[in-house]
């Protein structure tokens, strides 16, 4: 193999690795969406517990 070809393959490997690491990084908008979903679920659970009576909780 020529040194130029080896260098080109090395650079291509670096680019593939960079693309993979960029794709694996969490995106802020997806984290924000998940945070809102968790907050809404907690709110629903909290409301459910407040509305139940002690008789329901004991059984």
DSSP file (Angstrom, degrees, kcal/mol; ACC not computed):
  #  RESIDUE AA STRUCTURE BP1 BP2  ACC     N-H-->O    O-->H-N    N-H-->O    O-->H-N    TCO  KAPPA ALPHA  PHI   PSI    X-CA   Y-CA   Z-CA
    1    1 A X              0   0    0      0, 0.0     2,-0.2     0, 0.0     0, 0.0   0.000 360.0 360.0 360.0 144.5    0.0    0.0    0.0
    2    2 A X     >  -     0   0    0      1,-0.1     4,-2.2     4,-0.0     5,-0.2  -0.535 360.0-118.8 -82.9 154.0    1.2    3.5   -0.7
    3    3 A X  H  > S+     0   0    0      1,-0.2     4,-2.3     2,-0.2     5,-0.2   0.837 114.3  55.9 -60.1 -32.6    1.5    6.0    2.1
    4    4 A X  H  > S+     0   0    0      2,-0.2     4,-2.4     1,-0.2    -1,-0.2   0.922 107.7  47.4 -67.2 -42.8   -1.1    8.2    0.5
    5    5 A X  H  > S+     0   0    0      2,-0.2     4,-2.5     1,-0.2    -2,-0.2   0.906 112.3  49.8 -64.8 -41.5   -3.7    5.4    0.4
    6    6 A X  H  X S+     0   0    0     -4,-2.2     4,-2.4     2,-0.2    -1,-0.2   0.908 111.4  49.0 -63.1 -41.6   -3.0    4.5    4.1
    7    7 A X  H  X S+     0   0    0     -4,-2.3     4,-2.4     2,-0.2    -2,-0.2   0.901 110.6  50.8 -64.6 -40.7   -3.3    8.1    5.1
    8    8 A X  H  X S+     0   0    0     -4,-2.4     4,-2.3     2,-0.2    -2,-0.2   0.921 111.5  47.5 -63.6 -43.9   -6.6    8.4    3.2
    9    9 A X  H  X S+     0   0    0     -4,-2.5     4,-2.2     2,-0.2    -2,-0.2   0.897 111.1  51.6 -64.2 -39.8   -8.0    5.3    4.9
   10   10 A X  H  X S+     0   0    0     -4,-2.4     4,-2.1     2,-0.2    -2,-0.2   0.924 110.7  48.1 -61.3 -44.5   -6.8    6.6    8.3
   11   11 A X  H  X S+     0   0    0     -4,-2.4     4,-2.3     1,-0.2    -2,-0.2   0.880 110.1  52.0 -64.9 -38.1   -8.6    9.9    7.7
   12   12 A X  H  X S+     0   0    0     -4,-2.3     4,-2.4     2,-0.2    -1,-0.2   0.897 108.6  51.0 -65.4 -39.2  -11.8    8.1    6.5
   13   13 A X  H  X S+     0   0    0     -4,-2.2     4,-2.3     2,-0.2    -2,-0.2   0.893 109.1  51.0 -63.3 -40.1  -11.7    6.0    9.8
   14   14 A X  H  X S+     0   0    0     -4,-2.1     4,-2.3     2,-0.2    -2,-0.2   0.924 110.2  49.5 -62.1 -44.6  -11.4    9.2   11.8
   15   15 A X  H  X S+     0   0    0     -4,-2.3     4,-2.5     2,-0.2    -2,-0.2   0.902 110.6  49.9 -62.8 -41.8  -14.4   10.7   10.0
   16   16 A X  H  X S+     0   0    0     -4,-2.4     4,-2.2     1,-0.2    -1,-0.2   0.908 111.8  48.8 -63.6 -41.1  -16.5    7.6   10.6
   17   17 A X  H  X S+     0   0    0     -4,-2.3     4,-2.3     2,-0.2    -2,-0.2   0.881 110.9  49.9 -65.0 -38.3  -15.6    7.7   14.2
   18   18 A X  H  X S+     0   0    0     -4,-2.3     4,-2.2     2,-0.2    -2,-0.2   0.908 110.6  49.6 -67.0 -41.6  -16.5   11.4   14.5
   19   19 A X  H  X S+     0   0    0     -4,-2.5     4,-2.2     1,-0.2    -2,-0.2   0.901 111.8  49.1 -63.7 -40.2  -19.8   10.8   12.8
   20   20 A X  H  X S+     0   0    0     -4,-2.2     4,-1.7     1,-0.2    -2,-0.2   0.910 111.8  47.6 -66.9 -41.6  -20.6    7.9   15.2
   21   21 A X  H  X S+     0   0    0     -4,-2.3     4,-1.0     1,-0.2    -1,-0.2   0.864 111.6  51.1 -69.6 -33.6  -19.7    9.9   18.3
   22   22 A X  H  < S+     0   0    0     -4,-2.2     3,-0.4     1,-0.2    -1,-0.2   0.906 110.9  48.5 -66.6 -41.0  -21.8   12.9   17.1
   23   23 A X  H  < S+     0   0    0     -4,-2.2    -2,-0.2     1,-0.2    -1,-0.2   0.816 110.3  52.0 -68.5 -30.0  -24.8   10.6   16.5
   24   24 A X  H  < S+     0   0    0     -4,-1.7    -1,-0.2    -5,-0.1    -2,-0.2   0.682  85.9 102.4 -81.4 -17.6  -24.4    9.0   20.0
   25   25 A X  S  < S-     0   0    0     -4,-1.0     2,-0.1    -3,-0.4    -3,-0.0  -0.436  82.2-110.4 -67.4 135.9  -24.3   12.4   21.8
   26   26 A X        -     0   0    0     -2,-0.1     2,-0.4     1,-0.1    -1,-0.1  -0.426  29.2-132.7 -67.4 140.3  -27.6   13.2   23.5
   27   27 A X     >  -     0   0    0      1,-0.1     4,-1.9    -2,-0.1     3,-0.3  -0.747   8.8-130.7 -94.7 142.2  -29.4   16.1   21.9
   28   28 A X  H  > S+     0   0    0     -2,-0.4     4,-2.3     1,-0.2     5,-0.2   0.863 105.2  54.5 -60.4 -37.4  -30.8   18.9   24.1
   29   29 A X  H  > S+     0   0    0      1,-0.2     4,-2.0     2,-0.2    -1,-0.2   0.875 108.1  48.7 -68.8 -33.9  -34.3   18.8   22.5
   30   30 A X  H  > S+     0   0    0     -3,-0.3     4,-2.1     2,-0.2    -1,-0.2   0.885 111.9  49.6 -72.0 -35.5  -34.7   15.1   23.2
   31   31 A X  H  X S+     0   0    0     -4,-1.9     4,-2.3     2,-0.2    -2,-0.2   0.892 110.2  50.8 -66.8 -38.5  -33.6   15.5   26.8
   32   32 A X  H  X S+     0   0    0     -4,-2.3     4,-2.2     2,-0.2    -2,-0.2   0.909 109.7  50.2 -64.9 -41.8  -36.0   18.4   27.3
   33   33 A X  H  X S+     0   0    0     -4,-2.0     4,-2.3     1,-0.2    -2,-0.2   0.926 111.5  48.0 -63.2 -44.4  -38.9   16.3   25.9
   34   34 A X  H  X S+     0   0    0     -4,-2.1     4,-2.4     1,-0.2    -1,-0.2   0.884 109.5  53.4 -64.4 -38.0  -38.0   13.4   28.2
   35   35 A X  H  X S+     0   0    0     -4,-2.3     4,-2.3     1,-0.2    -1,-0.2   0.919 109.6  48.0 -62.8 -43.3  -37.8   15.7   31.2
   36   36 A X  H  X S+     0   0    0     -4,-2.2     4,-2.5     2,-0.2    -2,-0.2   0.904 110.5  51.6 -64.7 -40.5  -41.3   17.1   30.5
   37   37 A X  H  X S+     0   0    0     -4,-2.3     4,-2.3     1,-0.2    -2,-0.2   0.917 111.1  47.6 -62.8 -42.8  -42.8   13.6   30.1
   38   38 A X  H  X S+     0   0    0     -4,-2.4     4,-2.4     2,-0.2    -1,-0.2   0.906 111.5  50.9 -63.7 -41.2  -41.3   12.5   33.4
   39   39 A X  H  X S+     0   0    0     -4,-2.3     4,-2.1     1,-0.2    -2,-0.2   0.913 110.9  48.4 -63.3 -42.3  -42.6   15.7   35.1
   40   40 A X  H  X S+     0   0    0     -4,-2.5     4,-2.4     2,-0.2    -1,-0.2   0.899 110.7  50.9 -65.6 -39.6  -46.1   15.1   33.7
   41   41 A X  H  X S+     0   0    0     -4,-2.3     4,-2.5     2,-0.2    -2,-0.2   0.912 109.9  49.8 -64.0 -42.0  -46.1   11.5   34.8
   42   42 A X  H  X S+     0   0    0     -4,-2.4     4,-2.6     1,-0.2    -1,-0.2   0.900 110.1  51.4 -62.0 -40.3  -45.1   12.5   38.3
   43   43 A X  H  X S+     0   0    0     -4,-2.1     4,-2.3     2,-0.2    -2,-0.2   0.919 110.1  48.5 -63.4 -43.9  -47.9   15.1   38.4
   44   44 A X  H  X S+     0   0    0     -4,-2.4     4,-2.2     2,-0.2    -2,-0.2   0.922 112.8  48.0 -62.8 -44.2  -50.4   12.5   37.3
   45   45 A X  H  X S+     0   0    0     -4,-2.5     4,-2.4     1,-0.2    -2,-0.2   0.915 110.5  51.7 -62.6 -42.7  -49.2   10.0   40.0
   46   46 A X  H  X S+     0   0    0     -4,-2.6     4,-1.9     1,-0.2    -1,-0.2   0.917 110.2  48.6 -60.7 -43.4  -49.3   12.7   42.6
   47   47 A X  H  X S+     0   0    0     -4,-2.3     4,-1.8     1,-0.2    -1,-0.2   0.879 109.3  53.5 -64.4 -37.6  -52.9   13.6   41.7
   48   48 A X  H  X S+     0   0    0     -4,-2.2     4,-1.2     1,-0.2    -2,-0.2   0.923 109.2  47.8 -63.4 -43.8  -53.9    9.9   41.8
   49   49 A X  H  < S+     0   0    0     -4,-2.4    -1,-0.2     1,-0.2    -2,-0.2   0.865 110.9  51.2 -66.9 -34.9  -52.5    9.5   45.4
   50   50 A X  H  < S+     0   0    0     -4,-1.9    -1,-0.2     1,-0.2    -2,-0.2   0.874 109.9  50.0 -68.4 -36.6  -54.2   12.7   46.6
   51   51 A X  H  < S+     0   0    0     -4,-1.8    -1,-0.2    -5,-0.2    -2,-0.2   0.691  93.6  89.8 -79.0 -18.9  -57.6   11.6   45.2
   52   52 A X  S  < S-     0   0    0     -4,-1.2     2,-0.2    -3,-0.2    -3,-0.0  -0.435  73.2-129.2 -78.9 154.6  -57.5    8.1   46.8
   53   53 A X     >  -     0   0    0     -2,-0.1     4,-1.7     1,-0.1     3,-0.2  -0.500  25.0-107.0 -94.6 169.1  -58.9    7.4   50.2
   54   54 A X  H  > S+     0   0    0      1,-0.2     4,-2.0     2,-0.2     5,-0.2   0.815 117.7  61.7 -66.7 -29.3  -57.2    5.7   53.0
   55   55 A X  H  > S+     0   0    0      1,-0.2     4,-1.3     2,-0.2    -1,-0.2   0.907 105.4  46.5 -62.7 -40.8  -59.4    2.6   52.5
   56   56 A X  H  4 S+     0   0    0     -3,-0.2    -1,-0.2     1,-0.2    -2,-0.2   0.895 111.9  50.9 -68.1 -39.6  -58.1    2.1   49.0
   57   57 A X  H  < S+     0   0    0     -4,-1.7    -1,-0.2     1,-0.2    -2,-0.2   0.829 107.3  54.1 -68.8 -30.9  -54.5    2.6   50.1
   58   58 A X  H  <        0   0    0     -4,-2.0    -1,-0.2     1,-0.2    -2,-0.2   0.822 360.0 360.0 -72.6 -30.9  -54.9    0.0   52.9
   59   59 A X     <        0   0    0     -4,-1.3    -1,-0.2    -5,-0.2    -2,-0.2   0.480 360.0 360.0 -85.2 360.0  -56.2   -2.8   50.6
